[in-house]
């Protein structure tokens, strides 16, 4: 499952989550950690690029 990391109406990326089965409740519950992760990435991006470096080098 790949819930979007939303900063307001802008998409900051996606959060990858592996689940055995996906239900509507799972989608609803993952909005909160996805939103918190997006907020952390956007607000801390001015301090360092450590968060974004992992995604760029893991290909």
Backbone as XML, in Angstrom:
<?xml version="1.0"?>
<chain id="A" units="angstrom">
  <residue number="1" name="UNK">
    <atom name="N" x="0.839" y="-1.158" z="0.000"/>
    <atom name="CA" x="0.000" y="0.000" z="0.000"/>
    <atom name="C" x="0.893" y="1.233" z="0.000"/>
  </residue>
  <residue number="2" name="UNK">
    <atom name="N" x="0.521" y="2.254" z="-0.751"/>
    <atom name="CA" x="1.317" y="3.465" z="-0.887"/>
    <atom name="C" x="0.462" y="4.708" z="-0.634"/>
  </residue>
  <residue number="3" name="UNK">
    <atom name="N" x="0.207" y="5.038" z="0.649"/>
    <atom name="CA" x="-0.560" y="6.258" z="0.922"/>
    <atom name="C" x="0.282" y="7.496" z="0.611"/>
  </residue>
  <residue number="4" name="UNK">
    <atom name="N" x="-0.335" y="8.544" z="0.055"/>
    <atom name="CA" x="0.428" y="9.749" z="-0.276"/>
    <atom name="C" x="0.837" y="10.529" z="0.963"/>
  </residue>
  <residue number="5" name="UNK">
    <atom name="N" x="1.989" y="11.166" z="0.881"/>
    <atom name="CA" x="2.456" y="12.070" z="1.922"/>
    <atom name="C" x="2.025" y="13.469" z="1.491"/>
  </residue>
  <residue number="6" name="UNK">
    <atom name="N" x="0.947" y="13.957" z="2.077"/>
    <atom name="CA" x="0.359" y="15.219" z="1.652"/>
    <atom name="C" x="0.753" y="16.352" z="2.587"/>
  </residue>
  <residue number="7" name="UNK">
    <atom name="N" x="1.156" y="17.461" z="1.986"/>
    <atom name="CA" x="1.410" y="18.709" z="2.706"/>
    <atom name="C" x="0.393" y="19.710" z="2.180"/>
  </residue>
  <residue number="8" name="UNK">
    <atom name="N" x="-0.730" y="19.790" z="2.858"/>
    <atom name="CA" x="-1.836" y="20.592" z="2.326"/>
    <atom name="C" x="-2.379" y="19.885" z="1.099"/>
  </residue>
  <residue number="9" name="UNK">
    <atom name="N" x="-2.317" y="20.548" z="-0.042"/>
    <atom name="CA" x="-2.760" y="19.908" z="-1.279"/>
    <atom name="C" x="-1.579" y="19.411" z="-2.116"/>
  </residue>
  <residue number="10" name="UNK">
    <atom name="N" x="-0.352" y="19.654" z="-1.667"/>
    <atom name="CA" x="0.841" y="19.201" z="-2.378"/>
    <atom name="C" x="1.260" y="17.822" z="-1.910"/>
  </residue>
  <residue number="11" name="UNK">
    <atom name="N" x="1.678" y="16.992" z="-2.858"/>
    <atom name="CA" x="2.146" y="15.653" z="-2.512"/>
    <atom name="C" x="3.659" y="15.690" z="-2.331"/>
  </residue>
  <residue number="12" name="UNK">
    <atom name="N" x="4.132" y="15.330" z="-1.136"/>
    <atom name="CA" x="5.559" y="15.336" z="-0.824"/>
    <atom name="C" x="6.206" y="13.997" z="-1.138"/>
  </residue>
  <residue number="13" name="UNK">
    <atom name="N" x="5.430" y="12.986" z="-1.475"/>
    <atom name="CA" x="5.945" y="11.659" z="-1.771"/>
    <atom name="C" x="4.913" y="10.612" z="-1.422"/>
  </residue>
  <residue number="14" name="UNK">
    <atom name="N" x="5.357" y="9.380" z="-1.238"/>
    <atom name="CA" x="4.470" y="8.291" z="-0.832"/>
    <atom name="C" x="5.136" y="7.501" z="0.285"/>
  </residue>
  <residue number="15" name="UNK">
    <atom name="N" x="4.313" y="6.863" z="1.094"/>
    <atom name="CA" x="4.780" y="6.013" z="2.181"/>
    <atom name="C" x="4.473" y="4.574" z="1.799"/>
  </residue>
  <residue number="16" name="UNK">
    <atom name="N" x="5.484" y="3.724" z="1.702"/>
    <atom name="CA" x="5.274" y="2.327" z="1.357"/>
    <atom name="C" x="5.030" y="1.480" z="2.588"/>
  </residue>
  <residue number="17" name="UNK">
    <atom name="N" x="3.917" y="0.749" z="2.599"/>
    <atom name="CA" x="3.551" y="-0.103" z="3.728"/>
    <atom name="C" x="3.166" y="-1.475" z="3.188"/>
  </residue>
  <residue number="18" name="UNK">
    <atom name="N" x="3.766" y="-2.535" z="3.723"/>
    <atom name="CA" x="3.443" y="-3.902" z="3.318"/>
    <atom name="C" x="2.429" y="-4.496" z="4.293"/>
  </residue>
  <residue number="19" name="UNK">
    <atom name="N" x="1.288" y="-4.897" z="3.769"/>
    <atom name="CA" x="0.231" y="-5.520" z="4.570"/>
    <atom name="C" x="-0.202" y="-6.817" z="3.896"/>
  </residue>
  <residue number="20" name="UNK">
    <atom name="N" x="-0.671" y="-7.762" z="4.691"/>
    <atom name="CA" x="-1.168" y="-9.009" z="4.128"/>
    <atom name="C" x="-2.441" y="-8.800" z="3.316"/>
  </residue>
  <residue number="21" name="UNK">
    <atom name="N" x="-3.334" y="-7.999" z="3.839"/>
    <atom name="CA" x="-4.584" y="-7.653" z="3.154"/>
    <atom name="C" x="-4.900" y="-6.195" z="3.484"/>
  </residue>
  <residue number="22" name="UNK">
    <atom name="N" x="-5.498" y="-5.502" z="2.551"/>
    <atom name="CA" x="-5.808" y="-4.082" z="2.741"/>
    <atom name="C" x="-7.315" y="-3.901" z="2.819"/>
  </residue>
  <residue number="23" name="UNK">
    <atom name="N" x="-7.760" y="-3.277" z="3.896"/>
    <atom name="CA" x="-9.172" y="-2.992" z="4.098"/>
    <atom name="C" x="-9.364" y="-1.477" z="4.160"/>
  </residue>
  <residue number="24" name="UNK">
    <atom name="N" x="-10.598" y="-1.029" z="4.089"/>
    <atom name="CA" x="-10.876" y="0.402" z="4.173"/>
    <atom name="C" x="-10.390" y="0.994" z="5.482"/>
  </residue>
  <residue number="25" name="UNK">
    <atom name="N" x="-10.491" y="0.236" z="6.571"/>
    <atom name="CA" x="-9.998" y="0.722" z="7.860"/>
    <atom name="C" x="-8.490" y="0.959" z="7.828"/>
  </residue>
  <residue number="26" name="UNK">
    <atom name="N" x="-7.756" y="0.092" z="7.133"/>
    <atom name="CA" x="-6.307" y="0.264" z="7.012"/>
    <atom name="C" x="-5.979" y="1.564" z="6.293"/>
  </residue>
  <residue number="27" name="UNK">
    <atom name="N" x="-6.684" y="1.833" z="5.217"/>
    <atom name="CA" x="-6.460" y="3.069" z="4.469"/>
    <atom name="C" x="-6.733" y="4.285" z="5.349"/>
  </residue>
  <residue number="28" name="UNK">
    <atom name="N" x="-7.818" y="4.224" z="6.102"/>
    <atom name="CA" x="-8.190" y="5.344" z="6.964"/>
    <atom name="C" x="-7.154" y="5.546" z="8.064"/>
  </residue>
  <residue number="29" name="UNK">
    <atom name="N" x="-6.717" y="4.455" z="8.688"/>
    <atom name="CA" x="-5.764" y="4.553" z="9.796"/>
    <atom name="C" x="-4.374" y="5.019" z="9.350"/>
  </residue>
  <residue number="30" name="UNK">
    <atom name="N" x="-3.982" y="4.698" z="8.120"/>
    <atom name="CA" x="-2.650" y="5.087" z="7.646"/>
    <atom name="C" x="-2.579" y="6.554" z="7.226"/>
  </residue>
  <residue number="31" name="UNK">
    <atom name="N" x="-3.697" y="7.234" z="7.135"/>
    <atom name="CA" x="-3.653" y="8.669" z="6.799"/>
    <atom name="C" x="-2.938" y="9.465" z="7.880"/>
  </residue>
  <residue number="32" name="UNK">
    <atom name="N" x="-3.121" y="9.092" z="9.136"/>
    <atom name="CA" x="-2.506" y="9.835" z="10.245"/>
    <atom name="C" x="-0.977" y="9.735" z="10.218"/>
  </residue>
  <residue number="33" name="UNK">
    <atom name="N" x="-0.375" y="8.541" z="10.214"/>
    <atom name="CA" x="1.097" y="8.503" z="10.168"/>
    <atom name="C" x="1.659" y="9.059" z="8.850"/>
  </residue>
  <residue number="34" name="UNK">
    <atom name="N" x="0.910" y="8.917" z="7.759"/>
    <atom name="CA" x="1.369" y="9.489" z="6.488"/>
    <atom name="C" x="1.380" y="11.013" z="6.582"/>
  </residue>
  <residue number="35" name="UNK">
    <atom name="N" x="0.349" y="11.594" z="7.188"/>
    <atom name="CA" x="0.298" y="13.043" z="7.359"/>
    <atom name="C" x="1.392" y="13.554" z="8.275"/>
  </residue>
  <residue number="36" name="UNK">
    <atom name="N" x="1.645" y="12.836" z="9.368"/>
    <atom name="CA" x="2.708" y="13.237" z="10.293"/>
    <atom name="C" x="4.085" y="13.125" z="9.647"/>
  </residue>
  <residue number="37" name="UNK">
    <atom name="N" x="4.284" y="12.085" z="8.852"/>
    <atom name="CA" x="5.563" y="11.909" z="8.151"/>
    <atom name="C" x="5.764" y="13.027" z="7.139"/>
  </residue>
  <residue number="38" name="UNK">
    <atom name="N" x="4.714" y="13.378" z="6.396"/>
    <atom name="CA" x="4.818" y="14.473" z="5.427"/>
    <atom name="C" x="5.140" y="15.783" z="6.128"/>
  </residue>
  <residue number="39" name="UNK">
    <atom name="N" x="4.492" y="16.027" z="7.250"/>
    <atom name="CA" x="4.749" y="17.260" z="8.001"/>
    <atom name="C" x="6.198" y="17.306" z="8.471"/>
  </residue>
  <residue number="40" name="UNK">
    <atom name="N" x="6.715" y="16.195" z="8.962"/>
    <atom name="CA" x="8.097" y="16.141" z="9.420"/>
    <atom name="C" x="9.066" y="16.383" z="8.258"/>
  </residue>
  <residue number="41" name="UNK">
    <atom name="N" x="8.825" y="15.748" z="7.126"/>
    <atom name="CA" x="9.718" y="15.914" z="5.976"/>
    <atom name="C" x="9.730" y="17.350" z="5.476"/>
  </residue>
  <residue number="42" name="UNK">
    <atom name="N" x="8.570" y="17.971" z="5.415"/>
    <atom name="CA" x="8.475" y="19.330" z="4.881"/>
    <atom name="C" x="9.086" y="20.335" z="5.850"/>
  </residue>
  <residue number="43" name="UNK">
    <atom name="N" x="8.804" y="20.207" z="7.133"/>
    <atom name="CA" x="9.317" y="21.193" z="8.089"/>
    <atom name="C" x="10.803" y="21.016" z="8.368"/>
  </residue>
  <residue number="44" name="UNK">
    <atom name="N" x="11.309" y="19.799" z="8.303"/>
    <atom name="CA" x="12.728" y="19.547" z="8.594"/>
    <atom name="C" x="13.601" y="19.596" z="7.344"/>
  </residue>
  <residue number="45" name="UNK">
    <atom name="N" x="13.004" y="19.748" z="6.167"/>
    <atom name="CA" x="13.776" y="19.758" z="4.929"/>
    <atom name="C" x="14.752" y="20.924" z="4.879"/>
  </residue>
  <residue number="46" name="UNK">
    <atom name="N" x="14.430" y="22.044" z="5.499"/>
    <atom name="CA" x="15.336" y="23.188" z="5.467"/>
    <atom name="C" x="16.585" y="22.954" z="6.315"/>
  </residue>
  <residue number="47" name="UNK">
    <atom name="N" x="16.534" y="21.991" z="7.243"/>
    <atom name="CA" x="17.682" y="21.722" z="8.122"/>
    <atom name="C" x="18.695" y="20.788" z="7.477"/>
  </residue>
  <residue number="48" name="UNK">
    <atom name="N" x="18.239" y="19.784" z="6.752"/>
    <atom name="CA" x="19.151" y="18.802" z="6.155"/>
    <atom name="C" x="18.419" y="18.009" z="5.084"/>
  </residue>
  <residue number="49" name="UNK">
    <atom name="N" x="19.187" y="17.349" z="4.237"/>
    <atom name="CA" x="18.579" y="16.503" z="3.208"/>
    <atom name="C" x="18.705" y="15.026" z="3.553"/>
  </residue>
  <residue number="50" name="UNK">
    <atom name="N" x="18.927" y="14.693" z="4.817"/>
    <atom name="CA" x="19.081" y="13.311" z="5.251"/>
    <atom name="C" x="17.871" y="12.451" z="4.915"/>
  </residue>
  <residue number="51" name="UNK">
    <atom name="N" x="16.661" y="12.991" z="5.041"/>
    <atom name="CA" x="15.449" y="12.220" z="4.812"/>
    <atom name="C" x="15.318" y="11.826" z="3.343"/>
  </residue>
  <residue number="52" name="UNK">
    <atom name="N" x="15.685" y="12.715" z="2.449"/>
    <atom name="CA" x="15.498" y="12.476" z="1.027"/>
    <atom name="C" x="16.643" y="11.683" z="0.419"/>
  </residue>
  <residue number="53" name="UNK">
    <atom name="N" x="17.793" y="11.671" z="1.054"/>
    <atom name="CA" x="18.952" y="10.958" z="0.532"/>
    <atom name="C" x="18.688" y="9.456" z="0.465"/>
  </residue>
  <residue number="54" name="UNK">
    <atom name="N" x="17.995" y="8.884" z="1.417"/>
    <atom name="CA" x="17.726" y="7.452" z="1.475"/>
    <atom name="C" x="16.951" y="6.997" z="0.247"/>
  </residue>
  <residue number="55" name="UNK">
    <atom name="N" x="15.903" y="7.711" z="-0.122"/>
    <atom name="CA" x="15.091" y="7.336" z="-1.269"/>
    <atom name="C" x="15.842" y="7.444" z="-2.580"/>
  </residue>
  <residue number="56" name="UNK">
    <atom name="N" x="16.735" y="8.410" z="-2.684"/>
    <atom name="CA" x="17.469" y="8.628" z="-3.938"/>
    <atom name="C" x="18.532" y="7.567" z="-4.168"/>
  </residue>
  <residue number="57" name="UNK">
    <atom name="N" x="19.106" y="7.005" z="-3.092"/>
    <atom name="CA" x="20.207" y="6.052" z="-3.265"/>
    <atom name="C" x="19.777" y="4.593" z="-3.183"/>
  </residue>
  <residue number="58" name="UNK">
    <atom name="N" x="18.511" y="4.332" z="-2.867"/>
    <atom name="CA" x="18.094" y="2.946" z="-2.671"/>
    <atom name="C" x="17.618" y="2.271" z="-3.956"/>
  </residue>
  <residue number="59" name="UNK">
    <atom name="N" x="17.755" y="2.912" z="-5.068"/>
    <atom name="CA" x="17.293" y="2.330" z="-6.343"/>
    <atom name="C" x="18.213" y="1.301" z="-6.881"/>
  </residue>
</chain>
